[in-house]
Amino acid sequence: MTDKVKILLVDDNQNFIELLKDRIEFSDTFEVIGEAGNGEKALELMLELRPEIVILDMIMPVLDGLGVLERFNQAGTEGYKPKIIILSAIGQDSLTSQAIGLGAKYYMVKPIDFDLLIERLEQIIHEEENLAVSAAPVDDYILQRRITEVLQMLGVPPHIKGFVYLRDAVAMVFEDESHLMRITKSLYPGIAARHDSTPQRVERSIRNAVELTFQRGSKELFANFFNITVPLSEGRITNGEFIAYISNYVRNENRHESSS
């Protein structure tokens, strides 16, 4: 019998923790080894228990999720790097970028679909197992074609500038994920330079393309295609999330092809 993957739960809502714990421990793969209701306690348990995965709420008393990530990175824990899933009621490019830049693996917007969260946990395990399998290089033409096919499948209007900008953004993140940490400082300016535009116009055009996609009724298709839950009450997903999901999908498709 293999050891279960150890998880630390961090949220100031105890009822939510209990529900999440019950769902996680229903699986034979995972085990909750600790709980914390604020950021300081979370940091203490991370260093003491060394869980393999931390599910961390963004908004908490004493120390918020970003503060936990910052202090953990400053702690100098050589050889120990847990996979961190951020949960937040706020979906913003800036918060997503900061969390990813500080080491978060996923950023999920509340309300959380527990089944989806379990899938994300399982993805983390499978990704670790697949690290030994290197993705084969993809030439520019094939990459552009694959991204174009995904955008068309999702219903992104192909006649607007945002379509081209999205395709470039996904390709840039495919090649270098760190662009997600610097969306306004490197991603938008890089695309603007290619098209003789401005970062502000690029951002607005991508935002317009994403919103048009959902207005045209592709929101459910997007959720089903990537097997994620889009907050239907808000009807919005950030530019960074949209770009990241497509980039990850194309990357995973490439890995499957290279390993088959």
N, C-alpha and C positions, 0 to 999 in steps of 0.2 A: 504494500500500500504506500503510495507516494505521499509526502508531507503536503498538507494544505497550504495555500498561499495566504500569508498573514496580512490582515488589513486593519488599519486604524481609521475610526470614524470620528470626524470633527464637525460638530454643528451645535449651535446654541439652542436648538429645538429638540428637546429630549424625546418627544413623541415621534418626530421624524427619524431620529436615530434608532428608536426601537423598531419602527416599521422597516427601515433599511437593513438593520441587523438581522431581523427575521428572514427577509428575502435573500440576503447574502448567504446566510448559514443554511438555507434550504438547499443550496448547491453543495455538491460533494467536493468542490474544488477550493473553496475559500473558507477562511476562519477569521472572525473578528477578535482581535487580541487586546483591543483597547478603545476607549471612548473619551472624548474631550468636549467640553462645552464652551471653551474659549481658546484663543490663539496661544496664550502662554502655556496652558496645560498641554495643548497639542504639540508644541515644540519640545516640551519636557518628555512626553511619551515617545515622540519620534526618536529622540536621542537615546532613551532608555530601552525601548522595546524593539527598535529597528524593524518596523513593519516593511513588507515588500511593496505595499500599496497604501497610499493615504488618500482618503476621500475627504476633501477639505472645503468647508463653506467659506465664501468670500467675506460676507458681512457678519462679524462676530464682535462681542465685547472684549475689552482689554487689548487685544491684538487681532487685526483682521487677517484674511488669508494671504494677502500680499506681504504683510509684515512677517508672517510665519515663514514664507519662502525666503524673504530677505535675510532673516536671522539664521535660518537653517544654512543658507549658502555661506554665511559668515562664520559658521561654527567650525568649519574646516574638518568635516567628517570624511576623511580619505577612505575610498573604497566602498562607501555606502551612499547610494543614490536611489531613494525610493521613487516609484512611479506615482505621480500625483494627479488626481482628478479634481478640478475645481468645480464647485457648484455655486451658482449665483442667480439671484432674481434679476440681475442686471446684465443685459447683453450689449456690450459696447466694444468697438474695435480697440479702443485704448486699453480697456481692462483686459481683454483677451490677449493683446500683444504683450502687456506687462507680465501677465501670468505665465505665458509661454516663454517669454524672455527670462523669467526667473526659474524655469525648470518644469512647469506644469506640462503634463502629457496631453490632457484633454480639458476643455472648458465647456461645461454643460449648463444650460439655462433652465432654472426652475420654472414651472413644476417638472419634476423628474419622472420619466418613465422608468420604473425599476427594472423591467425586463431589458430595456435598452442599456441601462447602467451595467447590468450583468454581462451583456454582450461586449461592452467596452472593456470590462475587466478581463474577459476571455481573450479579446483582441490583444491586450497588453501581453498576456502570456504567450500567445501565438507569435507576436512580433519578436519577442525575445528569442523564441525557438528558431525563428527565421533569419536572425541576424547573420548567421553563418552563410546564408545564401545571398550572394551579392546580386544586385539588380544589374542586368545587362545594359550597357549604354544604349540610349535611344537617339537616333539621329533627328535633327530638327524637323524634317518633313513629317516623319512618322509621329513625333510628339505633337506637332501642331494639328495633324489630322485627327489624332485620338481626342485631343481636347475639344476640337471643333465638333466632333461627333457627340461628345457628352453634352456640350452646351446646347446643341440642336435638340438632343433627346429631351433635355430638361425644358425646352421651350423658350430659351433666351432669344429675343428677337434678333435675327442676324443682320438686319439692315441698319442698326444703330451703332454709334461709335463705341458704346459700352461693351458690345460683343467682342470687338477687336481688342479693347483694353483688357477685358476679362481673360481672353485667350493668352495674351502676353503675361498677365499677372500669374495665371496658373503655371505657365511654362517657367517663369522666373522662380516661383516657389518650389516647383518640381526639382529644379536644379540646385536650389539653395533655400532650405526651409527657414533660415535666419531672416529672410525678408519679411516673414510674418511678424517678427519682433520689431521691425523698423518700417512699417507700412507707409507712414507719412514721410519718413526720412530717406528711404531707398527705393521702395517698390513704386509708389506713385511718381516720384521724380524720374526713375529709370524709364518707365513707360512714356512719360511726357517727353523725354528727350528723344525717344524713337519716332514720335509722331508730331514733333514740333508743336507741342501743346504745353499746358501747365499742370502741376500736380493737383491743383484744385479742380480743374476741368476733368482730369482723369478720375478723381474720386467721385465727383458728381455724376459722371457718365456711368461708372460702374454701379453706383447706388441706383441710378435710374434703371439700368438693365436688370438688376436684381428685383426691384420693386415691380417692374413690368412683367417679369417672369411670374411672380406670384399673383399679380392682378389678372393675368391671362389664365389663371386656374392651374398653374403648375406647382403650387405649393405642396399639395399632397403627393404629386409625382416625385418631387424632390425628396420628400420624407421617405417615401417607399423605395426610391432608387438607392439611397444611401443608408436606408434602415435607421433613420434618426427621427427624433420627435422635434418638429418645429413648433414653437409656441404659437398656436393658432389664435389665441386671444389677442396677441400683439400683431401677428401677421408679418413679422419682420425677422430677418436674419442679417447679421452684420456682413459687410464686404469681406472682412477677414475670414469669417466662418465659411462663407460661400466658396471663397478661393481655396481655403484649406481643405474642405471636403472633396472638392473636385481634384485637387492635386494629389491627395491621399488615395483617391479612387484610381487615378491613372497610374500612380506608383505601384499600388497593389496589383493592378492588372499586369503591369510590366514584370513584377516579381513572379507572378503565376506563370507567365509565358516563359521566363528564363529558367524556371525550375522544372518545367514539364518536358 
